[in-house]
Amino acid sequence: MEHERDGLLTAIDDVEAIAASLTRIRNDSTLAENLVAGGRATLENTFSRRAITQEYIKLFSSHPTL
């Protein structure tokens, strides 16, 4: 994940930062739309059948005994 591309990253225990990030998303429709688009791109590039297949090919190519 990349901050402000496919999410708003905060420290997991920083409640104020999490609340501020949620408020930003609620109040900024352009930011929200960009995060949705970025998240979708990350999902497709990382977890699509094609991406996962390529990762398996790399794994098995680098470990011929598997």
Phi and psi in radians as a Rosetta constraint file:
Dihedral C 1 N 2 CA 2 C 2 CIRCULARHARMONIC -2.221 0.35
Dihedral N 2 CA 2 C 2 N 3 CIRCULARHARMONIC 2.249 0.35
Dihedral C 2 N 3 CA 3 C 3 CIRCULARHARMONIC -0.985 0.35
Dihedral N 3 CA 3 C 3 N 4 CIRCULARHARMONIC 2.249 0.35
Dihedral C 3 N 4 CA 4 C 4 CIRCULARHARMONIC 1.204 0.35
Dihedral N 4 CA 4 C 4 N 5 CIRCULARHARMONIC 0.125 0.35
Dihedral C 4 N 5 CA 5 C 5 CIRCULARHARMONIC -1.830 0.35
Dihedral N 5 CA 5 C 5 N 6 CIRCULARHARMONIC -0.874 0.35
Dihedral C 5 N 6 CA 6 C 6 CIRCULARHARMONIC -2.278 0.35
Dihedral N 6 CA 6 C 6 N 7 CIRCULARHARMONIC 0.265 0.35
Dihedral C 6 N 7 CA 7 C 7 CIRCULARHARMONIC 3.053 0.35
Dihedral N 7 CA 7 C 7 N 8 CIRCULARHARMONIC 2.937 0.35
Dihedral C 7 N 8 CA 8 C 8 CIRCULARHARMONIC -1.915 0.35
Dihedral N 8 CA 8 C 8 N 9 CIRCULARHARMONIC 1.982 0.35
Dihedral C 8 N 9 CA 9 C 9 CIRCULARHARMONIC -1.599 0.35
Dihedral N 9 CA 9 C 9 N 10 CIRCULARHARMONIC 2.357 0.35
Dihedral C 9 N 10 CA 10 C 10 CIRCULARHARMONIC -2.426 0.35
Dihedral N 10 CA 10 C 10 N 11 CIRCULARHARMONIC 2.891 0.35
Dihedral C 10 N 11 CA 11 C 11 CIRCULARHARMONIC -1.158 0.35
Dihedral N 11 CA 11 C 11 N 12 CIRCULARHARMONIC 2.466 0.35
Dihedral C 11 N 12 CA 12 C 12 CIRCULARHARMONIC -1.088 0.35
Dihedral N 12 CA 12 C 12 N 13 CIRCULARHARMONIC -0.474 0.35
Dihedral C 12 N 13 CA 13 C 13 CIRCULARHARMONIC -1.824 0.35
Dihedral N 13 CA 13 C 13 N 14 CIRCULARHARMONIC 0.201 0.35
Dihedral C 13 N 14 CA 14 C 14 CIRCULARHARMONIC -1.703 0.35
Dihedral N 14 CA 14 C 14 N 15 CIRCULARHARMONIC 1.490 0.35
Dihedral C 14 N 15 CA 15 C 15 CIRCULARHARMONIC -1.045 0.35
Dihedral N 15 CA 15 C 15 N 16 CIRCULARHARMONIC -0.687 0.35
Dihedral C 15 N 16 CA 16 C 16 CIRCULARHARMONIC -1.138 0.35
Dihedral N 16 CA 16 C 16 N 17 CIRCULARHARMONIC -0.707 0.35
Dihedral C 16 N 17 CA 17 C 17 CIRCULARHARMONIC -1.180 0.35
Dihedral N 17 CA 17 C 17 N 18 CIRCULARHARMONIC -0.671 0.35
Dihedral C 17 N 18 CA 18 C 18 CIRCULARHARMONIC -1.104 0.35
Dihedral N 18 CA 18 C 18 N 19 CIRCULARHARMONIC -0.805 0.35
Dihedral C 18 N 19 CA 19 C 19 CIRCULARHARMONIC -1.081 0.35
Dihedral N 19 CA 19 C 19 N 20 CIRCULARHARMONIC -0.727 0.35
Dihedral C 19 N 20 CA 20 C 20 CIRCULARHARMONIC -1.121 0.35
Dihedral N 20 CA 20 C 20 N 21 CIRCULARHARMONIC -0.684 0.35
Dihedral C 20 N 21 CA 21 C 21 CIRCULARHARMONIC -1.135 0.35
Dihedral N 21 CA 21 C 21 N 22 CIRCULARHARMONIC -0.763 0.35
Dihedral C 21 N 22 CA 22 C 22 CIRCULARHARMONIC -1.108 0.35
Dihedral N 22 CA 22 C 22 N 23 CIRCULARHARMONIC -0.676 0.35
Dihedral C 22 N 23 CA 23 C 23 CIRCULARHARMONIC -1.128 0.35
Dihedral N 23 CA 23 C 23 N 24 CIRCULARHARMONIC -0.731 0.35
Dihedral C 23 N 24 CA 24 C 24 CIRCULARHARMONIC -1.020 0.35
Dihedral N 24 CA 24 C 24 N 25 CIRCULARHARMONIC -0.795 0.35
Dihedral C 24 N 25 CA 25 C 25 CIRCULARHARMONIC -1.110 0.35
Dihedral N 25 CA 25 C 25 N 26 CIRCULARHARMONIC -0.758 0.35
Dihedral C 25 N 26 CA 26 C 26 CIRCULARHARMONIC -1.103 0.35
Dihedral N 26 CA 26 C 26 N 27 CIRCULARHARMONIC -0.660 0.35
Dihedral C 26 N 27 CA 27 C 27 CIRCULARHARMONIC -1.588 0.35
Dihedral N 27 CA 27 C 27 N 28 CIRCULARHARMONIC -0.192 0.35
Dihedral C 27 N 28 CA 28 C 28 CIRCULARHARMONIC -2.185 0.35
Dihedral N 28 CA 28 C 28 N 29 CIRCULARHARMONIC 1.642 0.35
Dihedral C 28 N 29 CA 29 C 29 CIRCULARHARMONIC -1.140 0.35
Dihedral N 29 CA 29 C 29 N 30 CIRCULARHARMONIC -0.544 0.35
Dihedral C 29 N 30 CA 30 C 30 CIRCULARHARMONIC -1.152 0.35
Dihedral N 30 CA 30 C 30 N 31 CIRCULARHARMONIC -0.777 0.35
Dihedral C 30 N 31 CA 31 C 31 CIRCULARHARMONIC -1.042 0.35
Dihedral N 31 CA 31 C 31 N 32 CIRCULARHARMONIC -0.799 0.35
Dihedral C 31 N 32 CA 32 C 32 CIRCULARHARMONIC -1.034 0.35
Dihedral N 32 CA 32 C 32 N 33 CIRCULARHARMONIC -0.793 0.35
Dihedral C 32 N 33 CA 33 C 33 CIRCULARHARMONIC -1.110 0.35
Dihedral N 33 CA 33 C 33 N 34 CIRCULARHARMONIC -0.713 0.35
Dihedral C 33 N 34 CA 34 C 34 CIRCULARHARMONIC -1.146 0.35
Dihedral N 34 CA 34 C 34 N 35 CIRCULARHARMONIC -0.668 0.35
Dihedral C 34 N 35 CA 35 C 35 CIRCULARHARMONIC -1.160 0.35
Dihedral N 35 CA 35 C 35 N 36 CIRCULARHARMONIC -0.688 0.35
Dihedral C 35 N 36 CA 36 C 36 CIRCULARHARMONIC -1.085 0.35
Dihedral N 36 CA 36 C 36 N 37 CIRCULARHARMONIC -0.829 0.35
Dihedral C 36 N 37 CA 37 C 37 CIRCULARHARMONIC -1.107 0.35
Dihedral N 37 CA 37 C 37 N 38 CIRCULARHARMONIC -0.758 0.35
Dihedral C 37 N 38 CA 38 C 38 CIRCULARHARMONIC -1.140 0.35
Dihedral N 38 CA 38 C 38 N 39 CIRCULARHARMONIC -0.703 0.35
Dihedral C 38 N 39 CA 39 C 39 CIRCULARHARMONIC -1.123 0.35
Dihedral N 39 CA 39 C 39 N 40 CIRCULARHARMONIC -0.714 0.35
Dihedral C 39 N 40 CA 40 C 40 CIRCULARHARMONIC -1.113 0.35
Dihedral N 40 CA 40 C 40 N 41 CIRCULARHARMONIC -0.748 0.35
Dihedral C 40 N 41 CA 41 C 41 CIRCULARHARMONIC -1.097 0.35
Dihedral N 41 CA 41 C 41 N 42 CIRCULARHARMONIC -0.763 0.35
Dihedral C 41 N 42 CA 42 C 42 CIRCULARHARMONIC -1.074 0.35
Dihedral N 42 CA 42 C 42 N 43 CIRCULARHARMONIC -0.773 0.35
Dihedral C 42 N 43 CA 43 C 43 CIRCULARHARMONIC -1.043 0.35
Dihedral N 43 CA 43 C 43 N 44 CIRCULARHARMONIC -0.859 0.35
Dihedral C 43 N 44 CA 44 C 44 CIRCULARHARMONIC -1.154 0.35
Dihedral N 44 CA 44 C 44 N 45 CIRCULARHARMONIC -0.684 0.35
Dihedral C 44 N 45 CA 45 C 45 CIRCULARHARMONIC -1.307 0.35
Dihedral N 45 CA 45 C 45 N 46 CIRCULARHARMONIC -0.406 0.35
Dihedral C 45 N 46 CA 46 C 46 CIRCULARHARMONIC -1.795 0.35
Dihedral N 46 CA 46 C 46 N 47 CIRCULARHARMONIC -0.631 0.35
Dihedral C 46 N 47 CA 47 C 47 CIRCULARHARMONIC -2.107 0.35
Dihedral N 47 CA 47 C 47 N 48 CIRCULARHARMONIC 0.161 0.35
Dihedral C 47 N 48 CA 48 C 48 CIRCULARHARMONIC -1.226 0.35
Dihedral N 48 CA 48 C 48 N 49 CIRCULARHARMONIC 2.837 0.35
Dihedral C 48 N 49 CA 49 C 49 CIRCULARHARMONIC -0.992 0.35
Dihedral N 49 CA 49 C 49 N 50 CIRCULARHARMONIC -0.726 0.35
Dihedral C 49 N 50 CA 50 C 50 CIRCULARHARMONIC -1.094 0.35
Dihedral N 50 CA 50 C 50 N 51 CIRCULARHARMONIC -0.805 0.35
Dihedral C 50 N 51 CA 51 C 51 CIRCULARHARMONIC -1.115 0.35
Dihedral N 51 CA 51 C 51 N 52 CIRCULARHARMONIC -0.759 0.35
Dihedral C 51 N 52 CA 52 C 52 CIRCULARHARMONIC -1.176 0.35
Dihedral N 52 CA 52 C 52 N 53 CIRCULARHARMONIC -0.713 0.35
Dihedral C 52 N 53 CA 53 C 53 CIRCULARHARMONIC -1.049 0.35
Dihedral N 53 CA 53 C 53 N 54 CIRCULARHARMONIC -0.758 0.35
Dihedral C 53 N 54 CA 54 C 54 CIRCULARHARMONIC -1.077 0.35
Dihedral N 54 CA 54 C 54 N 55 CIRCULARHARMONIC -0.675 0.35
Dihedral C 54 N 55 CA 55 C 55 CIRCULARHARMONIC -1.147 0.35
Dihedral N 55 CA 55 C 55 N 56 CIRCULARHARMONIC -0.694 0.35
Dihedral C 55 N 56 CA 56 C 56 CIRCULARHARMONIC -1.131 0.35
Dihedral N 56 CA 56 C 56 N 57 CIRCULARHARMONIC -0.721 0.35
Dihedral C 56 N 57 CA 57 C 57 CIRCULARHARMONIC -1.058 0.35
Dihedral N 57 CA 57 C 57 N 58 CIRCULARHARMONIC -0.783 0.35
Dihedral C 57 N 58 CA 58 C 58 CIRCULARHARMONIC -1.093 0.35
Dihedral N 58 CA 58 C 58 N 59 CIRCULARHARMONIC -0.736 0.35
Dihedral C 58 N 59 CA 59 C 59 CIRCULARHARMONIC -1.074 0.35
Dihedral N 59 CA 59 C 59 N 60 CIRCULARHARMONIC -0.895 0.35
Dihedral C 59 N 60 CA 60 C 60 CIRCULARHARMONIC -1.229 0.35
Dihedral N 60 CA 60 C 60 N 61 CIRCULARHARMONIC -0.503 0.35
Dihedral C 60 N 61 CA 61 C 61 CIRCULARHARMONIC -1.229 0.35
Dihedral N 61 CA 61 C 61 N 62 CIRCULARHARMONIC -0.580 0.35
Dihedral C 61 N 62 CA 62 C 62 CIRCULARHARMONIC -1.511 0.35
Dihedral N 62 CA 62 C 62 N 63 CIRCULARHARMONIC -0.205 0.35
Dihedral C 62 N 63 CA 63 C 63 CIRCULARHARMONIC -2.314 0.35
Dihedral N 63 CA 63 C 63 N 64 CIRCULARHARMONIC 1.396 0.35
Dihedral C 63 N 64 CA 64 C 64 CIRCULARHARMONIC -1.089 0.35
Dihedral N 64 CA 64 C 64 N 65 CIRCULARHARMONIC -0.262 0.35
Dihedral C 64 N 65 CA 65 C 65 CIRCULARHARMONIC -1.492 0.35
Dihedral N 65 CA 65 C 65 N 66 CIRCULARHARMONIC -0.081 0.35
